[in-house]
């Protein structure tokens, strides 16, 4: 039997030290739970950011030869061509392929200049990169391709830069003053008609932000640059494909086609976005672990406070401990008595700390950050006090409480009736 009233009475006898210890536990709990929640929110945000758009693709680009063979010598650049698309699309582990090409021309509207990269893309580029459009706009259709029309789709930030009443600056509200659909802009010296606005941020190409993109039909680009090599192939593997083996196959198929060395690993670059995400997840797990360790060290400091309170409580109650052992209490009874006292202290401080953390996270979530470019780039992260985070905090509180109380509890359990009488 562990009389709760006696435990509470002993705790009240050390109320000053106990209150200071509980405050330390509250602060430590807030620290560890906030740090873990911040790490969890950042992890989820970056995963959202990296998995949106081209998160499942293998991005294929030309590189430079490192092995001399055929017409390739060390340092010679390898160019991709539109005809290579069919070689990749017929591979059994490939679900679909989309081509993209760079058009190195400035994008302007009157005296305004947009810092954007012009990409010429196929009609399936929208589906393969999960792009969405503002209401009222449309994607490229077969007629745009067959007639090589001068039409363009732009990201929302590019649209604000070119078409808002006042020039858009970093940090301004992300709102269009005018509807750009049907209006014209210039790519180089050529007029293009805007037919769509990209409305949701997605990762495209090698991590570019779709909100700054300028897209034109690939056929239109070929109309003006018929002999220009393309920039890349966006390859979507089959769901159960061996991605690493597929990347090797892609390099070998293209190298063999142009009589280059199939063992040249720098000739063709294959950037697997999904494998990159796994590397990012490992990094974020390490970051979250680091934040958790910092919080745990803070909690250990509070544990020292619990140990001090327990030692003081044992010293004060030495006579009572001796009397209890004289009437039949076992060392385990005494030990459990003080372990329960430590657990009660931890429970009070931990509960208060978790409640304060919930309130703090709720306040952080109310901070307006929708116009922050970094916030959007990181996937709109917010602290997440998930069940896993709460479980880690509770386990940390229990472990620290037991460790902090174990030595005072053992000291109390080792007291004999004779030592208790001598203490008087």
DRENRO-860150 format. One record per residue (C-alpha): residue number from 1; residue in one letter; x, y, z. Coordinates in Angstrom, 3 decimals, always signed. Each point is the difference from the previous one (the first is absolute). Last residue first. Layout:
BEGIN
  num  residuo         u         v         w
  NUM        a         X         Y         Z
...
***
This chain:
BEGIN
  num  residuo         u         v         w
  424        x   +17.384   +11.982   +15.900
  423        x    +1.999    -1.548    -2.822
  422        x    +1.130    -2.756    +2.410
  421        x    -3.599    -1.252    +0.227
  420        x    -0.293    -0.217    -3.813
  419        x    +3.401    -1.672    -0.279
  418        x    -1.208    -2.685    +2.460
  417        x    -3.259    -0.480    -1.915
  416        x    +2.040    -0.656    -3.177
  415        x    +0.263    +2.302    -3.027
  414        x    +0.838    -1.815    -3.259
  413        x    -3.375    +0.676    -1.637
  412        x    +0.393    +3.766    +0.492
  411        x    +3.390    -0.050    -1.720
  410        x    -1.469    -2.083    -2.782
  409        x    -2.795    +2.555    -0.442
  408        x    +2.528    +2.878    -0.052
  407        x    +1.934    -1.889    -2.705
  406        x    -3.013    -0.958    -2.123
  405        x    -1.799    +3.335    +0.074
  404        x    +1.914    +1.724    -2.800
  403        x    +0.188    -3.164    -2.149
  402        x    -3.721    -0.697    +0.429
  401        x    -1.027    +3.584    -0.744
  400        x    +2.381    +0.285    -2.967
  399        x    -1.405    -3.203    -1.520
  398        x    -3.633    +0.961    +0.645
  397        x    +0.405    +3.531    -1.414
  396        x    +1.840    -1.317    -3.068
  395        x    -2.766    -2.567    -0.586
  394        x    -2.621    +2.770    +0.221
  393        x    +1.945    +2.224    -2.421
  392        x    +0.523    -2.849    -2.494
  391        x    -3.713    -0.885    +0.142
  390        x    -0.950    +3.648    -0.543
  389        x    +2.220    +0.152    -3.105
  388        x    -1.480    -3.244    -1.356
  387        x    -3.534    +1.240    +0.666
  386        x    +0.723    +3.149    -2.010
  385        x    +0.779    +3.412    +1.438
  384        x    +0.551    +1.439    -3.484
  383        x    +1.779    +3.335    -0.345
  382        x    -0.880    +1.564    -3.368
  381        x    +1.782    -0.401    -3.334
  380        x    -1.335    +1.731    -3.124
  379        x    +1.870    -2.297    -2.443
  378        x    +3.479    +1.417    +0.604
  377        x    -0.220    +2.126    -3.171
  376        x    -3.314    +1.491    +1.193
  375        x    +1.520    +1.118    +3.320
  374        x    +3.124    +1.249    -1.786
  373        x    -2.122    +2.119    -2.354
  372        x    -1.892    +1.522    +2.923
  371        x    -3.351    +1.412    -1.113
  370        x    -2.082    -2.659    +1.799
  369        x    +1.810    +0.606    +3.282
  368        x    -2.802    +1.337    +2.208
  367        x    +0.676    -1.141    +3.603
  366        x    -3.051    -1.998    +1.114
  365        x    +1.899    -3.294    -0.099
  364        x    +2.503    +1.391    +2.512
  363        x    -2.829    +0.766    +2.456
  362        x    -1.371    -3.559    -0.241
  361        x    +3.535    -1.350    +0.487
  360        x    +0.377    +2.048    +3.194
  359        x    -3.363    -1.191    +1.324
  358        x    +0.843    -3.658    -0.622
  357        x    +3.428    +0.572    +1.562
  356        x    -1.575    +1.553    +3.110
  355        x    -2.217    -3.077    +0.385
  354        x    +3.035    -2.269    -0.474
  353        x    +1.948    +1.878    +2.671
  352        x    -2.873    -0.060    +2.524
  351        x    -0.397    -3.745    -0.503
  350        x    +3.752    -0.571    +0.226
  349        x    +0.373    +1.989    +3.222
  348        x    -2.844    -1.796    +1.760
  347        x    +0.918    -3.426    -1.389
  346        x    +3.689    +0.447    +0.843
  345        x    -0.803    +0.855    +3.604
  344        x    -2.394    -2.927    +0.231
  343        x    +2.671    -2.279    -1.501
  342        x    +2.533    +1.170    +2.587
  341        x    -2.401    -0.755    +2.849
  340        x    -0.778    -3.386    -1.545
  339        x    +3.746    -0.761    -0.066
  338        x    +0.194    +1.094    +3.611
  337        x    -2.617    -2.496    +1.223
  336        x    +1.270    -2.680    -2.399
  335        x    +3.351    -0.030    +1.814
  334        x    -1.613    -0.126    +3.438
  333        x    -2.203    -2.955    -0.948
  332        x    +2.937    -1.683    -1.761
  331        x    +2.069    +0.309    +3.186
  330        x    -2.765    -1.889    +1.861
  329        x    -2.422    +1.550    +2.473
  328        x    -0.603    -2.254    +3.028
  327        x    -0.475    +2.072    +3.133
  326        x    +3.695    +0.830    +0.387
  325        x    +0.189    +0.999    -3.662
  324        x    -2.753    +2.551    +0.526
  323        x    +1.702    +1.340    +3.140
  322        x    +3.330    +0.354    -1.814
  321        x    -1.625    +1.843    -2.885
  320        x    -1.732    +2.342    +2.442
  319        x    +3.312    +0.822    +1.671
  318        x    +1.705    +0.705    -3.354
  317        x    -2.864    +2.207    -1.218
  316        x    +1.885    +3.301    -0.181
  315        x    +3.076    -1.632    -1.551
  314        x    -2.137    -1.875    -2.513
  313        x    -1.853    +3.188    -0.985
  312        x    +3.256    +1.894    -0.445
  311        x    +1.376    -2.795    -2.162
  310        x    -3.233    -0.059    -2.023
  309        x    +0.072    +3.759    -0.550
  308        x    +3.624    -0.181    -1.144
  307        x    -0.797    -2.881    -2.364
  306        x    -2.933    +1.939    -1.461
  305        x    +2.269    +2.998    -0.640
  304        x    +2.516    -2.260    -1.741
  303        x    -2.873    -1.180    -2.181
  302        x    -0.625    +3.606    -1.043
  301        x    +3.531    +0.028    -1.404
  300        x    -0.823    -3.276    -1.755
  299        x    -2.960    +1.714    -1.662
  298        x    +2.313    +2.607    -1.539
  297        x    +2.198    -2.840    -1.289
  296        x    -3.143    -1.606    -1.473
  295        x    -0.873    +3.228    -1.852
  294        x    +3.435    +0.135    -1.611
  293        x    -0.232    -3.702    -0.837
  292        x    -3.418    +0.544    -1.614
  291        x    +1.362    +2.774    -2.201
  290        x    +2.809    -2.308    -1.146
  289        x    -2.460    -2.839    -0.652
  288        x    -2.182    +2.335    -2.078
  287        x    +3.034    +1.076    -2.046
  286        x    +1.069    -3.622    -0.527
  285        x    -3.518    -0.924    -1.115
  284        x    +0.078    +3.014    -2.315
  283        x    +3.240    -1.202    -1.604
  282        x    -1.372    -3.522    -0.432
  281        x    -3.180    +1.417    -1.554
  280        x    +2.059    +2.130    -2.387
  279        x    +1.965    -3.048    -1.140
  278        x    -3.287    -1.810    -0.567
  277        x    -1.269    +2.993    -1.956
  276        x    +3.061    -0.125    -2.254
  275        x    -0.844    -3.632    -0.727
  274        x    -3.430    +1.150    -1.174
  273        x    +1.437    +2.807    -2.150
  272        x    +2.312    -2.353    -1.913
  271        x    +2.518    +2.158    -1.877
  270        x    +1.280    -1.852    -3.062
  269        x    +2.974    +1.753    -1.652
  268        x    +1.311    -1.287    -3.323
  267        x    +3.696    -0.031    -0.914
  266        x    +1.178    +0.046    +3.630
  265        x    -0.371    -3.742    +0.678
  264        x    +1.926    -1.112    -3.112
  263        x    -0.374    -3.794    +0.094
  262        x    -2.278    -0.064    -3.069
  261        x    +2.843    +1.619    -1.953
  260        x    -1.306    +2.105    -2.878
  259        x    -1.328    -1.348    -3.301
  258        x    -2.868    +2.536    -0.115
  257        x    -2.764    -2.580    +0.536
  256        x    +2.198    -1.939    +2.433
  255        x    +0.325    +3.007    +2.261
  254        x    -3.777    +0.572    -0.071
  253        x    -0.814    -3.604    +0.897
  252        x    +2.787    -0.193    +2.638
  251        x    -1.055    +3.126    +1.857
  250        x    -3.652    -1.018    +0.017
  249        x    +0.887    -3.512    +1.161
  248        x    +2.031    +1.349    +2.932
  247        x    -2.921    +2.191    +1.082
  246        x    -2.341    -2.990    -0.324
  245        x    +2.257    -2.101    +2.245
  244        x    -0.121    +2.694    +2.679
  243        x    -3.765    +0.342    -0.329
  242        x    -0.882    -3.686    +0.259
  241        x    -3.536    +0.318    -1.337
  240        x    -3.036    -0.717    +2.151
  239        x    -2.030    +3.130    -0.804
  238        x    +1.214    +0.307    -3.629
  237        x    +2.549    +2.757    -0.387
  236        x    -0.844    +3.614    -0.921
  235        x    +2.733    +1.499    -2.180
  234        x    +0.331    +3.782    -0.357
  233        x    +2.329    +0.366    -2.979
  232        x    +2.355    +2.960    -0.152
  231        x    +1.401    +3.061    -1.759
  230        x    -0.705    -0.496    -3.686
  229        x    +2.512    +0.489    -2.760
  228        x    -0.608    +2.974    -2.350
  227        x    -0.363    -0.736    -3.713
  226        x    -3.589    +1.219    -0.446
  225        x    +0.323    +3.130    +2.158
  224        x    -2.922    +2.272    -0.988
  223        x    -2.563    -2.621    -0.991
  222        x    +1.562    -2.471    +2.443
  221        x    -0.992    +2.340    +2.850
  220        x    -3.559    +0.003    -1.314
  219        x    -0.026    -3.816    -0.093
  218        x    +1.200    -0.121    +3.624
  217        x    -3.007    +2.056    +1.053
  216        x    +0.895    +2.941    +2.273
  215        x    +0.509    +0.184    +3.773
  214        x    +1.186    +2.892    +2.180
  213        x    +0.692    -1.026    +3.580
  212        x    +0.265    +2.140    +3.135
  211        x    -2.885    -1.663    +1.854
  210        x    +1.303    -3.374    -1.225
  209        x    +3.006    +0.148    +2.339
  208        x    +3.128    -1.643    -1.388
  207        x    +1.143    -3.212    +1.712
  206        x    +1.863    -1.712    -2.841
  205        x    -2.861    +0.176    -2.530
  204        x    -3.193    +0.891    +1.844
  203        x    -0.882    +0.324    +3.686
  202        x    -3.568    +1.168    +0.505
  201        x    -1.608    +3.150    +1.370
  200        x    -3.733    +0.235    -0.734
  199        x    -1.610    +2.548    -2.351
  198        x    +1.647    -0.370    -3.408
  197        x    -1.581    +2.677    -2.202
  196        x    -1.373    -0.825    -3.466
  195        x    -0.545    +1.222    -3.572
  194        x    +2.476    +2.912    -0.225
  193        x    +0.550    +1.060    -3.604
  192        x    +3.579    +0.150    -1.287
  191        x    +1.680    +2.840    -1.898
  190        x    +3.515    -0.660    -1.295
  189        x    +2.921    +2.374    +0.646
  188        x    +1.615    -2.101    +2.748
  187        x    -2.998    -1.621    +1.569
  186        x    -2.455    +2.877    -0.002
  185        x    -3.286    +0.263    +1.872
  184        x    -3.585    +0.009    -1.149
  183        x    -3.382    +0.141    +1.693
  182        x    -2.685    -2.657    -0.437
  181        x    +0.196    -1.189    +3.584
  180        x    +1.994    +2.563    +2.028
  179        x    -2.941    +0.790    +2.330
  178        x    +0.900    +3.144    +1.908
  177        x    +0.972    +0.881    +3.562
  176        x    +1.336    -3.509    +0.678
  175        x    +0.586    -0.722    +3.678
  174        x    +2.984    -1.440    +1.841
  173        x    +0.301    +2.723    +2.629
  172        x    +3.424    +1.693    -0.283
  171        x    +2.936    -1.709    +1.732
  170        x    +2.364    +0.165    -2.980
  169        x    -1.082    +2.751    -2.362
  168        x    -2.701    +0.138    -2.677
  167        x    +0.070    +3.009    -2.277
  166        x    -3.184    +2.054    +0.393
  165        x    -3.138    -0.508    -2.082
  164        x    +0.703    -3.737    -0.157
  163        x    +0.714    -1.528    -3.435
  162        x    +3.699    -0.880    -0.294
  161        x    +1.146    -0.714    +3.554
  160        x    -3.393    -1.322    +1.063
  159        x    -0.071    -2.426    -2.939
  158        x    +3.537    -1.211    +0.766
  157        x    -1.037    -0.645    +3.592
  156        x    -3.088    -1.897    -1.180
  155        x    +1.928    -2.261    -2.352
  154        x    -0.360    +0.451    -3.744
  153        x    -1.668    -1.870    -2.860
  152        x    +0.837    +1.148    -3.530
  151        x    -1.500    -0.014    -3.491
  150        x    +1.746    +0.621    -3.312
  149        x    -1.684    -2.799    -1.913
  148        x    +1.970    -2.809    -1.618
  147        x    -3.075    -0.926    -2.067
  146        x    +0.195    -3.694    +0.918
  145        x    +1.036    +0.697    +3.597
  144        x    -2.521    +2.710    +0.821
  143        x    -2.626    -2.161    -1.749
  142        x    +0.883    -2.977    +2.208
  141        x    -0.776    +2.037    +3.156
  140        x    +2.216    +2.021    +2.333
  139        x    -1.533    +0.512    +3.452
  138        x    -2.890    +2.299    +0.808
  137        x    -0.831    +3.114    +1.984
  136        x    -3.257    +1.251    +1.459
  135        x    +0.573    -1.431    +3.472
  134        x    +3.711    +0.052    +0.958
  133        x    +1.919    -3.026    -1.238
  132        x    +1.363    -3.189    +1.565
  131        x    +3.258    -1.895    -0.563
  130        x    +0.435    -3.644    +1.047
  129        x    +3.465    -0.295    -1.618
  128        x    -0.846    -2.974    -2.268
  127        x    -3.481    +1.352    -0.655
  126        x    +1.074    +3.491    -1.036
  125        x    +2.965    -1.190    -2.061
  124        x    -2.290    -2.210    -2.099
  123        x    -0.445    +2.765    -2.598
  122        x    +3.734    +0.196    -0.657
  121        x    +2.190    +2.762    +1.374
  120        x    +2.033    +3.023    -1.064
  119        x    +1.373    +1.641    +3.130
  118        x    +0.734    +3.711    +0.350
  117        x    +1.888    +0.794    +3.194
  116        x    -1.262    +2.914    +2.047
  115        x    +1.218    +3.252    +1.496
  114        x    -2.768    +2.065    -1.564
  113        x    +0.761    +3.374    -1.653
  112        x    -2.344    +2.973    -0.085
  111        x    +0.384    +2.829    -2.498
  110        x    -2.805    -1.237    -2.227
  109        x    -0.613    -3.582    +0.990
  108        x    +3.197    -2.032    -0.033
  107        x    +1.355    -3.558    -0.017
  106        x    +3.685    -0.264    -0.932
  105        x    +1.170    -2.799    -2.321
  104        x    +1.988    -3.190    +0.604
  103        x    -2.645    -2.499    -1.001
  102        x    +0.661    -3.168    +1.976
  101        x    -1.476    -3.307    -1.128
  100        x    -2.285    -2.495    +1.703
   99        x    -1.124    -3.481    -1.019
   98        x    -2.491    -2.192    +1.830
   97        x    +0.335    -3.764    +0.367
   96        x    -2.509    -2.619    +1.135
   95        x    -0.249    -3.257    +1.966
   94        x    +3.610    -1.145    -0.427
   93        x    +0.987    -3.441    +1.335
   92        x    -0.517    -1.728    -3.378
   91        x    +2.164    +2.480    -1.954
   90        x    -1.956    +1.230    -3.034
   89        x    -0.300    +3.584    +1.295
   88        x    +3.786    +0.317    +0.346
   87        x    +0.927    -0.748    -3.613
   86        x    -3.044    +1.950    -1.139
   85        x    +1.212    +3.142    +1.760
   84        x    +3.448    -0.186    -1.562
   83        x    -1.478    +1.472    -3.223
   82        x    -0.476    +3.312    +1.844
   81        x    +3.737    +0.374    +0.386
   80        x    +2.336    -0.072    +3.007
   79        x    +3.446    +1.545    -0.243
   78        x    +3.167    -1.546    +1.443
   77        x    +2.819    +2.444    +0.670
   76        x    +3.600    -0.917    -0.819
   75        x    +2.299    +0.100    +3.049
   74        x    +1.787    -3.289    -0.721
   73        x    -0.621    -1.062    -3.587
   72        x    -3.175    -1.029    -1.769
   71        x    -0.089    -0.715    -3.730
   70        x    +0.546    -3.721    +0.579
   69        x    +1.389    -0.612    +3.495
   68        x    +1.963    +2.131    +2.453
   67        x    -1.196    -0.379    +3.572
   66        x    -0.936    +2.968    +2.238
   65        x    -2.678    +1.368    -2.310
   64        x    -2.040    +2.973    +1.144
   63        x    -3.604    +0.137    +1.177
   62        x    -3.419    -0.060    -1.644
   61        x    -3.120    +0.032    +2.120
   60        x    -2.441    -2.594    +1.364
   59        x    -2.266    +0.829    +2.968
   58        x    -1.414    -3.158    +1.557
   57        x    -3.463    +0.795    +1.304
   56        x    -2.033    -0.710    +3.141
   55        x    +0.359    +3.410    +1.695
   54        x    -0.565    +1.956    -3.230
   53        x    -2.864    +2.129    +1.269
   52        x    -0.363    -0.291    +3.761
   51        x    +2.149    -2.589    +1.783
   50        x    +2.807    +2.433    +0.848
   49        x    -2.261    +2.679    +1.474
   48        x    -2.274    -2.350    +1.906
   47        x    +3.084    -1.783    +1.384
   46        x    +1.463    +3.378    +0.892
   45        x    -3.146    +0.930    +1.888
   44        x    -0.245    -3.346    +1.816
   43        x    +3.607    +0.230    +1.189
   42        x    -0.350    +3.657    +1.004
   41        x    -3.130    -0.825    +1.994
   40        x    +1.705    -2.965    +1.684
   39        x    +3.085    +2.065    +0.846
   38        x    -2.180    +2.742    +1.445
   37        x    -2.021    -2.546    +1.988
   36        x    +3.228    -1.557    +1.310
   35        x    +1.348    +3.396    +1.025
   34        x    -3.316    +1.039    +1.529
   33        x    -0.338    -3.288    +1.915
   32        x    +3.578    +0.130    +1.333
   31        x    -0.115    +3.665    +1.001
   30        x    -3.548    +0.020    +1.419
   29        x    +0.817    -3.108    +2.024
   28        x    +3.205    +1.581    +1.286
   27        x    -1.838    +3.167    +1.040
   26        x    -2.705    -1.974    +1.785
   25        x    +2.608    -2.253    +1.631
   24        x    +1.935    +3.040    +1.248
   23        x    -3.230    +1.519    +1.325
   22        x    -0.754    -3.321    +1.736
   21        x    +3.461    +0.108    +1.593
   20        x    -0.543    +3.556    +1.245
   19        x    -3.373    -1.017    +1.418
   18        x    +1.533    -3.056    +1.696
   17        x    +2.825    +2.000    +1.539
   16        x    -2.518    +2.415    +1.467
   15        x    -2.558    -2.712    +0.888
   14        x    +2.407    -2.316    +1.809
   13        x    -2.430    -0.833    +2.823
   12        x    -2.791    -0.050    -2.580
   11        x    +1.693    -2.927    -1.755
   10        x    +0.168    -1.929    +3.262
    9        x    -3.702    +0.639    +0.604
    8        x    -0.823    -1.071    -3.580
    7        x    +1.806    -3.309    +0.546
    6        x    -1.736    -0.486    +3.354
    5        x    -3.405    +0.617    -1.561
    4        x    +0.768    -2.410    -2.832
    3        x    +0.470    -2.859    +2.436
    2        x    +2.006    -2.638    -1.984
    1        x    -1.291    -3.477    +0.878
***
